[in-house]
């Protein structure tokens, strides 16, 4: 688990257009990661 002020490890995901995006592509910029629950679940 990361703590406040920790540096996040680099990772790679697909965006909404199925293009690969790495966290390191945004180095020096503010990034917000938003995780949401699966559809039709409480949360």
N, C-alpha and C positions, 0 to 999 in steps of 0.2 A: 504494500500500500504506500502511496506517496503522501508526504506531508506537505503542508503549505510551504512554499518557497523551494521545494524540490524541483529538479529538472526532470521533465517527463522523458521517458525513453522514446526513441524514434519508432514509429510504426507506420504501416501502409494500409490504406483502405481504398475501396472503390467509391467514387462519388455518384451522384444521381444520374450521371451520363456514362457510367461504367468505365471511367478513366481512373487510373491509379494515382493516388495522391499520398504523399508522405508528409508527416508532421514537419520534417526538416525543411520542406519547401517554404514554410512560413516563418523560418528563423528570423528573429528580430521584430516580428509583428505580434499583435495580440491575437489569441486564438481562443474561441469558446467551444468546448466540446459538450454537446447536449445528448444525453442518453435518455431514451424514453421507453416505457414498457411496451410489450407486444400489444398489438391491436386486440381489443375485446378483453383486456385484463384490467383488473383494478390497479391503481398505482398513482 
